[in-house]
Amino acid sequence: MKQFSTVTHIKENLSDFTKLDQEKQRSYLGEILFPMVQEIIKEKEDVPRVTGMLVDFEVFELTDILEILESKPLLKERVEEAESLIQEERAQA
């Protein structure tokens, strides 16, 4: 079984990657994304949740997620959006 541990590896083996079920895809993408989110985020306890939000196939297409992973400015923007949503949710609770 191939390990999809980098964006480059996923892109080079995209046809194999897309054959995986979505849960496996999310898992691989999350493993790559988690440390990147950790570097950006203010509230460290939100890292898993924000990571999950960014690998949600109901919100983003695979190509969008790969683009987020490859672009630091885009990643930062998406992390900040996710943090805002979480803050709004907490304010309403």
Buried (B, 14 or more C-beta within 10 A) or exposed (E): EEEBEEBEBBBEEBEEBEEBEEEEBBEBBBBBBBEBBBEBBEEEEBBEBBBBBBBEBEEBEBEBBBBBBEEEEEBBEBBBEBBEEBEEEEEEE
